[in-house]
């Protein structure tokens, strides 16, 4: 592979070589290269291409999309916390559904953070 093929495109991996990726994930460089080759050989069906185009039109490849989504999640989380505090202040019981809702929002925010930070 030449130097350009040795680089992976996408996010924080832009400046990483296959050797860097292999080291990060504790696998061999051969394994990484094999996976890249497999990815190049996969034929994408017409309906999948349509879905990929639709996702791209929504901005899935734009960092700003994820920033905006993260802000929405942050506001939702703040609103949930505010509502829980209001319930507590008014001596209302916090039901199981309130807890689950808060927990799910927290987990969603954590997953988004992990995806954005490689």
ZIHUPE-V113745 format. One line per field, one symbol per residue. phi: phi as a letter, one per 30 degrees, with the letter a starting at -180 (. if undefined). psi: psi as a letter, one per 40 degrees, with the letter a starting at -180 (. if undefined). burial: + if it has 9 or more other ideal C-beta (glycine too) atoms within 8 Angstrom, else -. Layout:
phi->???
psi->???
burial->???
//
This chain:
phi->.dddddccckhddecccdddddddchbddedddddddddddddcdeddedddddddddjdccdeeddddddddddddddddddddddddchcdcdeddddedddddddddddedddch
psi->hidddeihihbeedeiidddddddefiiddddddddddddehhhiddddddddddddefdehdddddddddddddddddddddddddddefiihiddddddddddddddddddddef.
burial->------++----++-+-+--++--------+++--+------------+--+---+--------++--++--++-++--++-++--++---------++-++--++-++--++--+--
//
